[in-house]
Amino acid sequence: MIRPQNIFLVGPMGAGKSTIGRQLAQSLGYEFQDSDQEIQRRTGVDIATIFEFEGEAGFRNRERTVIEELAQQDNIVLATGGGAVMVAENRQQLAARGLVIYLHCSPEQQYSRTARDRSRPLLDTDDPQQRLKDLMAEREPVYRQVADMVVSTERRGTSSVVKEIRRRLEEEDL
């Protein structure tokens, strides 16, 4: 298997980017990074607070800076935020510096995984299920456009997804 320099995980909230990313990094001997966690570490506040004071535009600007810096590292698995791909500079960084894997799951699966999570400002709405459907409709084409590989996480355990990614890396010589 020819290992990619970096692996970047994209996809909607609740798709499992952080959980799968941690296990995938460990299985490959790579370092795991999470852009949302790095933003929180740098600011000392949670994502919801950044959204409250700076809005989504302020958050996306911070996210762009963090992704640009993290993507310069080697041998990392990076879990990006669900909306990171909507910024052209992020798509360019990811495509240029590693293999992009889109972790796909349905809005229904996302909702079941995120329903009790109060740290997701984009779901602070009267109808979070509809919001997830709207976000997916907007973002799905971009996830697919930037992805080198698409892997479903629908009703699957973490180890099953990691095994599939490893198998496909070997089979496809990625």
Secondary structure by P-SEA (a helix, b strand, c coil): cccccbbbbbbcccccaaaaaaaaaaaacbbbbbaaaaaaaaacccaaaaaacccaaaaaaaaaaaaaaaaacccccccccccccccaaaaaaaaacbbbbbbcccaaaaaaaccccccccccccccaaaaaaaaaaacaaaaaaaccbbbbcccccaaaaaaaaaaaaaaacc
